[in-house]
Amino acid sequence: MNGVTVSDDVFNAVSGSAGWAVVDVETSGLRPYEHRVLSVAVLTLDTAGELVEEFSTLLDPGCDPGPVHIHGLTRERLRGAPVFEEVAEHIGTLLAGRVMVAHNAQFDYEFLAREFARARSWLPVSQRMCTLALNRRIAPPTDDLKLASLAAHYSVPQQRAHDALDDARVLAGILRGSLSAAGDLGLVLPLVACPPKQGSGYPPRVPKTPCAHRNPGRLAPGAPLVQGMKVAFTGDTRTAREELVARSVTAGLNVMGSVSRHTSVLVTDETDSDSAKFRAARSADVPVITEEIFLGLLADVRTGIVHATPTLLASSVPVQRRTDRQATVAPLSGRRILVLGGPHDDASALRTRIAELGGAAAVNLSASVTDVILLADGAGDRRMPHITARALPVHDADWLTTLSSPSDTAREVETNTPSDARILPRGGVLDLPTAHDGAGTWTVTASWSHQITCEIDVVAFVLDEDEQVSCDEDFVFYGAPESPDATVRLTTDGPSEQAVTADLTSLPDAVRKIVIAAAIDGPATFAYAGAVEVTVAQGTGGARAVAQATLDAATTERTLLLAEVYRRGPGWRVRAVGQGYDHQLAALARGFGVDIAD
């Protein structure tokens, strides 16, 4: 591997694989079911990381090539290039049986999956790995995790940025360096299972126009319908369902696909129905009316209250904002501390104390970890040999009691590191900088220690001023990873890392808050899973975090509110929440106005 030594432990995770397929694509846009691949490069490596074959080609997408100023691929350059169908078989041969590797791998994977679907084939990838996600775990000492920065860190020459072949060659070098670093740290590789499928996983759909009116509540007996009321239908209807929905939306009503306690009325002629919607309506005392009555009321819908436009609040002031020149230094400022072993409550209390003293509580061993606190049974942790090899300071639980609190020792000092992540305690709030040059996109990433017997899912709820989803599709989860207008999106970068990205500048005015939560599938609780680390970064990948929080539930919780991104006057704030609940995800979702099947 060109002089890079990689521990055998790293390759144990990919046993049975024929090696690696390093991929880079240049595209006409960012959405796989709307835009096309303009060029693609695939480098195959054996299990030792040695180059086996290179392949690259331009592609004729049959459409506008999009941002030429980024990729340089004009219509003239692409004219005469093959269409994807002509190279699909060869690309499939290169990918089959190998772990697909890319920087921001879900992006490349979804675009290739969509192109294979257009070619009436399927993407033969069973596992993928994101080098961006891997390096978030490694945490090398770079300004950011973009391709150029990592190339410089791993001493990989880069010649032509945004050229698919050169980017793939650079990425192959970064992969070698990253695997070596991962082996030194004993990291579990962030492999994502990719079951065979056609399409991109983001099926085309007609976006629902957001309802312009607030929900006025339930329909009262003898009262008229009011714009903004949430209406659901179930059972057979004499009028075509499409027509009922269209007329309702035109009248200003909000048609929902499920029933919750915030539903205004359920329309059905089947009063003895056993449908899930009918049962939910009866359980929540939601009014039920017939189609005939509904059509009569639909002829005279009263004017509702329009969602308020966000305005500047007099009390809107910066929160926890630090200048470029000064910062408060606490005893653990700049230190990242990993707690190993001990009962969950004891470890949780120590992580809370670390944050109070200005330090970052780590959930995984990375290159940025500076100290380790060892509790009962911690010496048997599989990471201890790597900690010893790195000569990291190891402390007992009493170490923190020897340190003064920030209020006792704080002092003002000069600093030139404004990009250092702000450590947010539970409930801590941070103003997000004003959007400019696309800076309105923010990513909240949640990560946790590698789990063997349970799975954790991250979800997001896009809420209005009543803290309710405006439609079922505003519940973003693994089965529906985008909001209808694609302003909020879920990505999965490994079995222990998921992220929610929001384009805050494009969200409708009616959206006031995005709640991000984690849920455990099965009987396990967060006492078993441990802490969840939450980071906030600008953009969609590569930027260093501006804020970080390490959140612990107590013992019995199965769902955990991680963060809220919410409007404050004309701007946005992020809050670290850390509130856990004993109930499962379905109960949490119902509280935000969406009913999901158990």
TARA-V920469 format. One record per helix or strand of 3 or more residues. SS is the DSSP state (h for helix, s for strand). FROM is the first residue (numbers start at 1). LEN is the number of residues. If there is no record, write none. Layout:
SS & FROM & LEN
SS & FROM & LEN
This chain:
h & 8 & 5
s & 20 & 8
s & 37 & 9
s & 51 & 8
h & 68 & 4
h & 75 & 4
h & 84 & 12
s & 99 & 4
h & 105 & 14
s & 127 & 4
h & 131 & 8
h & 147 & 7
h & 164 & 22
s & 191 & 3
s & 230 & 4
h & 241 & 10
s & 265 & 3
h & 276 & 9
h & 291 & 8
s & 326 & 3
s & 336 & 5
h & 344 & 13
s & 360 & 3
s & 371 & 4
h & 378 & 3
h & 384 & 6
s & 393 & 3
h & 397 & 6
h & 406 & 4
s & 412 & 3
s & 429 & 3
s & 441 & 8
s & 455 & 9
h & 472 & 3
s & 475 & 3
s & 488 & 7
s & 497 & 7
s & 513 & 9
h & 526 & 4
s & 532 & 7
s & 545 & 7
s & 559 & 10
s & 571 & 11
h & 585 & 7
